[in-house]
């Protein structure tokens, strides 16, 4: 997943802000084309992935497909098709360590 410059998406009567892009190939015809699924997500206040605000499929073929040799090319191609700017890798926040549970003090009965 990648972080993107925020974009506003109109969804069910409200504006939602997408900040995270996910994409992956769902169908690859070797030597011909690839279909990519993409989804745009909001980001929660704590930095985790929020609600999905848009999704769809894109077909890469022709010259774009023949130039695809590394994953970064596919990410950039998807972003270009959607008019998005990738700003980096999405790294979910690390949850805080839980507080250690103190061992109970056992008193001996005399």
Legacy VTK file of the C-alpha trace (Angstrom):
# vtk DataFile Version 3.0
C-alpha trace
ASCII
DATASET POLYDATA
POINTS 110 float
0.000 0.000 0.000
1.052 3.578 -0.654
0.266 6.952 0.841
-0.975 9.567 -1.598
-1.543 13.287 -1.613
-5.065 13.583 -0.189
-7.922 13.661 -2.694
-11.586 14.372 -2.038
-14.043 11.666 -3.129
-17.795 12.287 -3.268
-19.575 9.268 -1.714
-23.256 9.010 -0.756
-23.718 12.736 -0.303
-20.536 13.465 1.589
-16.948 14.380 0.813
-14.420 11.817 1.998
-10.663 12.291 1.928
-8.597 9.438 0.479
-4.985 9.189 1.662
-4.091 5.535 1.005
-3.901 3.579 -2.270
-3.878 -0.203 -2.552
-3.551 -2.056 -5.842
-2.728 -5.529 -7.069
-2.901 -7.527 -10.289
-6.025 -9.680 -10.462
-5.538 -11.058 -13.972
-2.323 -11.214 -15.976
-2.247 -12.487 -19.565
1.463 -12.988 -20.113
2.755 -10.935 -22.990
-0.563 -9.135 -23.485
-2.155 -7.320 -20.555
-2.785 -7.106 -16.831
-5.885 -6.068 -14.920
-5.275 -4.237 -11.651
-7.768 -3.840 -8.823
-7.358 -0.599 -6.890
-8.925 0.820 -3.746
-8.631 4.235 -2.115
-8.971 4.515 1.647
-9.417 7.251 4.218
-6.987 7.329 7.122
-8.085 7.132 10.751
-6.827 9.689 13.260
-4.493 7.061 14.741
-2.870 6.472 11.324
-4.582 3.159 10.554
-6.522 2.446 7.368
-10.007 3.917 7.422
-13.067 3.328 5.261
-12.801 2.479 1.581
-13.928 5.493 -0.444
-13.410 4.267 -4.025
-12.435 1.129 -5.936
-12.270 -0.245 -9.442
-10.229 -2.036 -12.098
-7.695 -0.780 -14.639
-6.344 -2.654 -17.665
-2.688 -2.213 -18.556
-1.876 -3.220 -22.129
0.132 -2.147 -25.152
3.305 -0.186 -24.549
2.566 0.298 -20.849
2.383 -3.467 -20.370
5.598 -4.141 -22.301
7.447 -1.601 -20.096
6.248 -3.200 -16.842
9.277 -4.945 -15.341
9.203 -3.923 -11.665
6.435 -3.330 -9.130
7.214 0.372 -8.789
6.311 0.859 -12.464
2.880 -0.703 -11.867
2.278 1.499 -8.800
3.234 4.613 -10.759
1.087 3.555 -13.726
-1.997 3.020 -11.548
-1.437 6.366 -9.810
-1.087 8.126 -13.182
-4.323 6.560 -14.471
-6.153 7.826 -11.377
-4.399 11.225 -11.378
-2.890 10.539 -7.946
0.502 11.436 -6.499
2.214 8.740 -4.423
4.024 10.193 -1.412
5.494 7.007 0.093
4.858 3.544 1.465
1.961 3.107 3.864
3.331 1.923 7.188
0.645 1.235 9.775
1.355 2.560 13.257
2.881 0.153 15.734
0.481 -0.499 18.614
1.871 0.425 22.022
3.277 -2.343 24.171
0.749 -3.511 26.775
1.498 -2.587 30.354
3.165 -5.483 32.161
0.944 -7.269 34.637
2.546 -7.176 38.073
3.023 -10.517 39.732
0.739 -10.975 42.721
2.277 -10.840 46.173
1.453 -13.988 48.044
1.623 -13.690 51.802
2.257 -16.798 53.823
-0.217 -17.569 56.547
1.518 -18.290 59.865
LINES 1 111
110 0 1 2 3 4 5 6 7 8 9 10 11 12 13 14 15 16 17 18 19 20 21 22 23 24 25 26 27 28 29 30 31 32 33 34 35 36 37 38 39 40 41 42 43 44 45 46 47 48 49 50 51 52 53 54 55 56 57 58 59 60 61 62 63 64 65 66 67 68 69 70 71 72 73 74 75 76 77 78 79 80 81 82 83 84 85 86 87 88 89 90 91 92 93 94 95 96 97 98 99 100 101 102 103 104 105 106 107 108 109
